[in-house]
Amino acid sequence: MATIFSRIVNGEIPSYKIAEDDRFYAFLDINPLAEGHTLVIPKVEVNYIFDLDPDTLSGLTLFAQRVAKAIDKAMPCKRVGVAVLGLEVPHAHIHLVPLNKESDIDFRKPKLKLTPERFTEIAQKISKEFK
């Protein structure tokens, strides 16, 4: 059975897409730590990030860098933090979180509740900056 992320890539589940190419997909986390919290995934379904083949892992990292630069331009933050946990969804993914202080990337914190309109606005703002 396909993971929720594969179902998002396949268009079976809607997402707030930031960027996409033939191998990678970036979309807003629907349970964000901060506005602009984005997930970056390979389209190939591999459970553990370090089980990706070297070409896919390096490509994912480079794609995430481009997404992070777009987040940095679009969202007010000092840095874009990076986290790889991979415990909740068995599909390799990178969290990109706009940061103003270290505690902004604490996954134990309550998640933000945003409206669909706000998610759409944020996704469009970041997507516009993606190069």
SEBAMAR-112236 format. One record per atom (N, C-alpha, C): y, z, x; atom name; residue in one letter. Coordinates in nm, 4 decimals. Example, Ala and Ser with C-alpha at 12.3 -4.5 7.8 and 13.67 -1.06 7.14 Angstrom:
BEGIN
        Y        Z        X atomo residuo
  -0.5690   0.7800   1.3190     N       a
  -0.4500   0.7800   1.2300    CA       a
  -0.3300   0.7800   1.3200     C       a
  -0.2250   0.7080   1.2850     N       s
  -0.1060   0.7140   1.3670    CA       s
   0.0030   0.7870   1.2900     C       s
This chain:
BEGIN
        Y        Z        X atomo residuo
  -0.1195   0.0000   0.0837     N       m
   0.0000   0.0000   0.0000    CA       m
   0.1253   0.0000   0.0878     C       m
   0.2230  -0.0755   0.0489     N       a
   0.3460  -0.0880   0.1269    CA       a
   0.4290   0.0398   0.1198     C       a
   0.4976   0.0707   0.2287     N       t
   0.5873   0.1863   0.2292    CA       t
   0.7091   0.1565   0.1422     C       t
   0.7810   0.2617   0.1083     N       i
   0.9043   0.2444   0.0312    CA       i
   1.0017   0.1533   0.1073     C       i
   1.0032   0.1607   0.2398     N       f
   1.0941   0.0764   0.3180    CA       f
   1.0524  -0.0707   0.3115     C       f
   0.9230  -0.0986   0.3163     N       s
   0.8769  -0.2369   0.3020    CA       s
   0.9121  -0.2901   0.1636     C       s
   0.9020  -0.2048   0.0642     N       r
   0.9365  -0.2453  -0.0723    CA       r
   1.0866  -0.2731  -0.0845     C       r
   1.1687  -0.1994  -0.0094     N       i
   1.3128  -0.2265  -0.0054    CA       i
   1.3375  -0.3623   0.0602     C       i
   1.2756  -0.3860   0.1747     N       v
   1.2913  -0.5146   0.2455    CA       v
   1.2503  -0.6306   0.1559     C       v
   1.1420  -0.6119   0.0793     N       n
   1.0905  -0.7180  -0.0077    CA       n
   1.1685  -0.7337  -0.1377     C       n
   1.2709  -0.6498  -0.1577     N       g
   1.3535  -0.6600  -0.2769    CA       g
   1.2918  -0.5969  -0.4010     C       g
   1.1823  -0.5230  -0.3848     N       e
   1.1166  -0.4577  -0.4983    CA       e
   1.1921  -0.3315  -0.5411     C       e
   1.2618  -0.2702  -0.4467     N       i
   1.3427  -0.1508  -0.4725    CA       i
   1.4835  -0.1832  -0.4227     C       i
   1.5854  -0.1581  -0.5054     N       p
   1.7220  -0.1891  -0.4608    CA       p
   1.7675  -0.0979  -0.3472     C       p
   1.8601  -0.1488  -0.2670     N       s
   1.9192  -0.0690  -0.1592    CA       s
   2.0640  -0.1097  -0.1421     C       s
   2.1361  -0.0261  -0.0697     N       y
   2.2744  -0.0572  -0.0335    CA       y
   2.2703  -0.1161   0.1070     C       y
   2.2476  -0.2469   0.1117     N       k
   2.2262  -0.3169   0.2390    CA       k
   2.3538  -0.3223   0.3215     C       k
   2.3358  -0.2955   0.4507     N       i
   2.4439  -0.3053   0.5481    CA       i
   2.4311  -0.4368   0.6250     C       i
   2.3098  -0.4641   0.6748     N       a
   2.2878  -0.5826   0.7572    CA       a
   2.1394  -0.6171   0.7576     C       a
   2.1131  -0.7438   0.7896     N       e
   1.9743  -0.7898   0.7931    CA       e
   1.9664  -0.9134   0.8802     C       e
   1.8548  -0.9255   0.9508     N       d
   1.8221  -1.0519   1.0156    CA       d
   1.6736  -1.0772   0.9908     C       d
   1.6140  -1.1683   1.0631     N       d
   1.4739  -1.2018   1.0352    CA       d
   1.3771  -1.0892   1.0710     C       d
   1.4177  -0.9943   1.1564     N       r
   1.3263  -0.8886   1.2014    CA       r
   1.3649  -0.7470   1.1622     C       r
   1.4927  -0.7245   1.1271     N       f
   1.5412  -0.5885   1.1047    CA       f
   1.6272  -0.5794   0.9794     C       f
   1.6378  -0.4578   0.9281     N       y
   1.7114  -0.4340   0.8037    CA       y
   1.7809  -0.2983   0.8157     C       y
   1.9073  -0.2924   0.7720     N       a
   1.9839  -0.1670   0.7738    CA       a
   2.0407  -0.1433   0.6346     C       a
   2.0277  -0.0188   0.5873     N       f
   2.0745   0.0154   0.4536    CA       f
   2.1148   0.1627   0.4499     C       f
   2.2002   0.1966   0.3541     N       l
   2.2459   0.3344   0.3422    CA       l
   2.1324   0.4259   0.2987     C       l
   2.1277   0.5440   0.3591     N       d
   2.0350   0.6484   0.3175    CA       d
   2.0842   0.6999   0.1820     C       d
   1.9960   0.7054   0.0815     N       i
   2.0404   0.7511  -0.0509    CA       i
   2.0488   0.9037  -0.0618     C       i
   2.0059   0.9726   0.0435     N       n
   2.0232   1.1184   0.0534    CA       n
   2.0978   1.1480   0.1838     C       n
   2.2239   1.1058   0.1907     N       p
   2.2950   1.1088   0.3188    CA       p
   2.3427   1.2470   0.3630     C       p
   2.3464   1.2625   0.4948     N       l
   2.4087   1.3809   0.5555    CA       l
   2.5603   1.3645   0.5580     C       l
   2.6058   1.2397   0.5662     N       a
   2.7484   1.2075   0.5713    CA       a
   2.7674   1.0703   0.5089     C       a
   2.8868   1.0429   0.4614     N       e
   2.9132   0.9087   0.4103    CA       e
   2.8955   0.8084   0.5238     C       e
   2.8172   0.7056   0.4999     N       g
   2.7895   0.6057   0.6020    CA       g
   2.6559   0.6246   0.6715     C       g
   2.5827   0.7322   0.6397     N       h
   2.4497   0.7581   0.6974    CA       h
   2.3606   0.6376   0.6644     C       h
   2.3150   0.5716   0.7687     N       t
   2.2423   0.4450   0.7561    CA       t
   2.1050   0.4543   0.8204     C       t
   2.0084   0.3869   0.7602     N       l
   1.8742   0.3743   0.8164    CA       l
   1.8574   0.2327   0.8685     C       l
   1.7992   0.2217   0.9866     N       v
   1.7720   0.0911   1.0485    CA       v
   1.6221   0.0825   1.0714     C       v
   1.5616  -0.0240   1.0198     N       i
   1.4162  -0.0366   1.0260    CA       i
   1.3742  -0.1745   1.0753     C       i
   1.2567  -0.1814   1.1364     N       p
   1.1975  -0.3134   1.1600    CA       p
   1.1342  -0.3587   1.0291     C       p
   1.1310  -0.4873   1.0049     N       k
   1.0670  -0.5359   0.8830    CA       k
   0.9154  -0.5223   0.8917     C       k
   0.8628  -0.5237   1.0118     N       v
   0.7192  -0.5027   1.0298    CA       v
   0.6896  -0.3555   1.0017     C       v
   0.5826  -0.3307   0.9295     N       e
   0.5486  -0.1946   0.8894    CA       e
   0.4622  -0.1287   0.9967     C       e
   0.5253  -0.0418   1.0749     N       v
   0.4573   0.0373   1.1773    CA       v
   0.5013   0.1811   1.1557     C       v
   0.4070   0.2729   1.1504     N       n
   0.4345   0.4124   1.1175    CA       n
   0.5253   0.4808   1.2194     C       n
   0.4930   0.4723   1.3459     N       y
   0.5575   0.5524   1.4510    CA       y
   0.6399   0.4624   1.5422     C       y
   0.7648   0.4987   1.5622     N       i
   0.8562   0.4135   1.6382    CA       i
   0.8014   0.3778   1.7766     C       i
   0.7319   0.4705   1.8406     N       f
   0.6818   0.4426   1.9752    CA       f
   0.5501   0.3663   1.9748     C       f
   0.5020   0.3297   1.8563     N       d
   0.3895   0.2367   1.8458    CA       d
   0.4362   0.0925   1.8285     C       d
   0.5686   0.0726   1.8149     N       l
   0.6210  -0.0641   1.8083    CA       l
   0.5965  -0.1331   1.9416     C       l
   0.5733  -0.2639   1.9375     N       d
   0.5599  -0.3368   2.0634    CA       d
   0.6960  -0.3348   2.1333     C       d
   0.6971  -0.3476   2.2666     N       p
   0.8223  -0.3346   2.3420    CA       p
   0.9344  -0.4273   2.2946     C       p
   0.9012  -0.5500   2.2566     N       d
   1.0035  -0.6435   2.2113    CA       d
   1.0664  -0.5972   2.0793     C       d
   0.9852  -0.5479   1.9874     N       t
   1.0367  -0.4999   1.8587    CA       t
   1.1178  -0.3722   1.8769     C       t
   1.0696  -0.2826   1.9607     N       l
   1.1434  -0.1580   1.9858    CA       l
   1.2802  -0.1867   2.0479     C       l
   1.2846  -0.2736   2.1468     N       s
   1.4138  -0.3045   2.2095    CA       s
   1.5037  -0.3797   2.1119     C       s
   1.4460  -0.4697   2.0324     N       g
   1.5249  -0.5412   1.9328    CA       g
   1.5819  -0.4480   1.8277     C       g
   1.5013  -0.3501   1.7843     N       l
   1.5468  -0.2515   1.6866    CA       l
   1.6641  -0.1713   1.7428     C       l
   1.6533  -0.1319   1.8675     N       t
   1.7596  -0.0545   1.9322    CA       t
   1.8884  -0.1365   1.9412     C       t
   1.8770  -0.2630   1.9789     N       l
   1.9958  -0.3484   1.9895    CA       l
   2.0576  -0.3757   1.8530     C       l
   1.9743  -0.3943   1.7513     N       f
   2.0243  -0.4138   1.6154    CA       f
   2.0959  -0.2858   1.5685     C       f
   2.0350  -0.1697   1.5952     N       a
   2.0959  -0.0418   1.5586    CA       a
   2.2306  -0.0225   1.6285     C       a
   2.2420  -0.0690   1.7512     N       q
   2.3693  -0.0589   1.8239    CA       q
   2.4785  -0.1366   1.7501     C       q
   2.4460  -0.2551   1.7041     N       r
   2.5439  -0.3361   1.6304    CA       r
   2.5834  -0.2675   1.4995     C       r
   2.4862  -0.2091   1.4315     N       v
   2.5139  -0.1375   1.3071    CA       v
   2.6013  -0.0149   1.3364     C       v
   2.5687   0.0590   1.4421     N       a
   2.6464   0.1779   1.4791    CA       a
   2.7914   0.1420   1.5081     C       a
   2.8140   0.0301   1.5747     N       k
   2.9522  -0.0127   1.6034    CA       k
   3.0266  -0.0437   1.4743     C       k
   2.9564  -0.1019   1.3764     N       a
   3.0186  -0.1297   1.2469    CA       a
   3.0513   0.0008   1.1739     C       a
   2.9589   0.0967   1.1772     N       i
   2.9832   0.2274   1.1146    CA       i
   3.1045   0.2934   1.1795     C       i
   3.1095   0.2885   1.3119     N       d
   3.2186   0.3509   1.3871    CA       d
   3.3540   0.2926   1.3459     C       d
   3.3600   0.1624   1.3214     N       k
   3.4855   0.0981   1.2800    CA       k
   3.5191   0.1278   1.1339     C       k
   3.4163   0.1381   1.0499     N       a
   3.4393   0.1487   0.9059    CA       a
   3.4582   0.2913   0.8559     C       a
   3.3962   0.3874   0.9225     N       m
   3.3967   0.5248   0.8726    CA       m
   3.4749   0.6156   0.9686     C       m
   3.5533   0.7093   0.9145     N       p
   3.6251   0.8007   1.0032    CA       p
   3.5276   0.8987   1.0693     C       p
   3.5088   0.8820   1.2002     N       c
   3.4186   0.9714   1.2731    CA       c
   3.4508   0.9658   1.4222     C       c
   3.4063   1.0688   1.4933     N       k
   3.4248   1.0720   1.6386    CA       k
   3.3174   0.9927   1.7097     C       k
   3.1958   0.9961   1.6558     N       r
   3.0802   0.9265   1.7127    CA       r
   2.9844   0.8920   1.6006     C       r
   2.8892   0.8066   1.6340     N       v
   2.7773   0.7820   1.5439    CA       v
   2.6549   0.8424   1.6108     C       v
   2.5981   0.9428   1.5461     N       g
   2.4798   1.0093   1.5992    CA       g
   2.3539   0.9306   1.5675     C       g
   2.2524   0.9504   1.6511     N       v
   2.1252   0.8805   1.6363    CA       v
   2.0143   0.9851   1.6264     C       v
   1.9262   0.9657   1.5297     N       a
   1.8096   1.0548   1.5171    CA       a
   1.6882   0.9713   1.4791     C       a
   1.5759   1.0063   1.5382     N       v
   1.4477   0.9462   1.5017    CA       v
   1.3552   1.0618   1.4691     C       v
   1.3207   1.0736   1.3423     N       l
   1.2320   1.1807   1.2991    CA       l
   1.0975   1.1216   1.2575     C       l
   1.1015   1.0374   1.1554     N       g
   0.9820   0.9664   1.1141    CA       g
   0.8739   1.0500   1.0498     C       g
   0.9103   1.1632   0.9911     N       l
   0.8089   1.2480   0.9297    CA       l
   0.7948   1.2248   0.7793     C       l
   0.8994   1.1768   0.7149     N       e
   0.8957   1.1629   0.5693    CA       e
   0.8428   1.0284   0.5220     C       e
   0.8770   0.9210   0.5907     N       v
   0.8331   0.7868   0.5514    CA       v
   0.7537   0.7277   0.6674     C       v
   0.6302   0.6830   0.6413     N       p
   0.5466   0.6295   0.7491    CA       p
   0.5837   0.4856   0.7864     C       p
   0.7094   0.4666   0.8227     N       h
   0.7622   0.3359   0.8618    CA       h
   0.8717   0.3656   0.9650     C       h
   0.8571   0.3145   1.0850     N       a
   0.9532   0.3426   1.1926    CA       a
   1.0972   0.3214   1.1436     C       a
   1.1842   0.4167   1.1753     N       h
   1.3245   0.4025   1.1371    CA       h
   1.4147   0.4890   1.2240     C       h
   1.5385   0.4456   1.2314     N       i
   1.6428   0.5148   1.3073    CA       i
   1.7513   0.5575   1.2081     C       i
   1.7924   0.6835   1.2162     N       h
   1.9052   0.7328   1.1377    CA       h
   2.0322   0.7157   1.2217     C       h
   2.1357   0.6587   1.1631     N       l
   2.2680   0.6517   1.2248    CA       l
   2.3616   0.7322   1.1343     C       l
   2.4198   0.8386   1.1899     N       v
   2.4996   0.9315   1.1093    CA       v
   2.6390   0.9458   1.1695     C       v
   2.7439   0.9143   1.0919     N       p
   2.8803   0.9376   1.1402    CA       p
   2.9001   1.0872   1.1661     C       p
   2.9533   1.1201   1.2843     N       l
   2.9688   1.2602   1.3250    CA       l
   3.1135   1.2944   1.3566     C       l
   3.1520   1.4129   1.3156     N       n
   3.2771   1.4727   1.3616    CA       n
   3.2496   1.6033   1.4341     C       n
   3.1301   1.6592   1.4092     N       k
   3.0835   1.7779   1.4818    CA       k
   2.9309   1.7726   1.4847     C       k
   2.8709   1.8437   1.5800     N       e
   2.7253   1.8383   1.5979    CA       e
   2.6489   1.8734   1.4720     C       e
   2.6975   1.9695   1.3964     N       s
   2.6248   2.0142   1.2775    CA       s
   2.6183   1.9062   1.1680     C       s
   2.6943   1.7984   1.1828     N       d
   2.6899   1.6900   1.0850    CA       d
   2.5532   1.6209   1.0818     C       d
   2.4722   1.6397   1.1860     N       i
   2.3421   1.5740   1.1917    CA       i
   2.2273   1.6741   1.1752     C       i
   2.2564   1.7841   1.1074     N       d
   2.1548   1.8856   1.0780    CA       d
   2.0826   1.8467   0.9484     C       d
   1.9573   1.8059   0.9605     N       f
   1.8814   1.7571   0.8453    CA       f
   1.8422   1.8684   0.7476     C       f
   1.8687   1.9928   0.7823     N       r
   1.8418   2.1045   0.6910    CA       r
   1.9564   2.1252   0.5920     C       r
   2.0711   2.0622   0.6208     N       k
   2.1879   2.0759   0.5330    CA       k
   2.1623   2.0107   0.3975     C       k
   2.2320   2.0589   0.2948     N       p
   2.2245   1.9892   0.1647    CA       p
   2.2781   1.8462   0.1799     C       p
   2.2121   1.7545   0.1134     N       k
   2.2528   1.6138   0.1214    CA       k
   2.3694   1.5887   0.0258     C       k
   2.4489   1.4883   0.0575     N       l
   2.5610   1.4518  -0.0297    CA       l
   2.5086   1.3852  -0.1568     C       l
   2.5805   1.4020  -0.2637     N       k
   2.5522   1.3326  -0.3898    CA       k
   2.6671   1.2350  -0.4123     C       k
   2.6390   1.1065  -0.4003     N       l
   2.7421   1.0041  -0.4158    CA       l
   2.7114   0.9179  -0.5379     C       l
   2.8158   0.8626  -0.5958     N       t
   2.7980   0.7725  -0.7097    CA       t
   2.7524   0.6351  -0.6591     C       t
   2.6886   0.5572  -0.7456     N       p
   2.6530   0.4204  -0.7068    CA       p
   2.7756   0.3403  -0.6614     C       p
   2.8889   0.3644  -0.7267     N       e
   3.0116   0.2932  -0.6892    CA       e
   3.0549   0.3293  -0.5471     C       e
   3.0426   0.4577  -0.5126     N       r
   3.0815   0.5005  -0.3775    CA       r
   2.9852   0.4438  -0.2743     C       r
   2.8540   0.4457  -0.3030     N       f
   2.7575   0.3846  -0.2120    CA       f
   2.7922   0.2373  -0.1887     C       f
   2.8219   0.1658  -0.2967     N       t
   2.8547   0.0229  -0.2864    CA       t
   2.9794   0.0024  -0.2009     C       t
   3.0798   0.0848  -0.2246     N       e
   3.2052   0.0755  -0.1480    CA       e
   3.1797   0.0981   0.0015     C       e
   3.1032   0.2007   0.0350     N       i
   3.0721   0.2309   0.1754    CA       i
   2.9920   0.1172   0.2384     C       i
   2.8892   0.0689   0.1675     N       a
   2.8056  -0.0396   0.2209    CA       a
   2.8889  -0.1635   0.2492     C       a
   2.9767  -0.1981   0.1571     N       q
   3.0618  -0.3167   0.1776    CA       q
   3.1562  -0.2973   0.2956     C       q
   3.2110  -0.1790   0.3086     N       k
   3.3039  -0.1485   0.4181    CA       k
   3.2348  -0.1618   0.5545     C       k
   3.1136  -0.1062   0.5669     N       i
   3.0400  -0.1138   0.6936    CA       i
   2.9922  -0.2562   0.7186     C       i
   2.9382  -0.3181   0.6154     N       s
   2.8850  -0.4539   0.6277    CA       s
   2.9919  -0.5517   0.6758     C       s
   3.1140  -0.5334   0.6277     N       k
   3.2266  -0.6195   0.6674    CA       k
   3.2526  -0.6112   0.8184     C       k
   3.2244  -0.4956   0.8786     N       e
   3.2483  -0.4754   1.0222    CA       e
   3.1302  -0.5192   1.1091     C       e
   3.0157  -0.5506   1.0468     N       f
   2.8956  -0.5872   1.1224    CA       f
   2.9152  -0.7241   1.1845     C       f
   2.8917  -0.7305   1.3156     N       k
   2.9047  -0.8575   1.3887    CA       k
   2.7719  -0.8964   1.4493     C       k
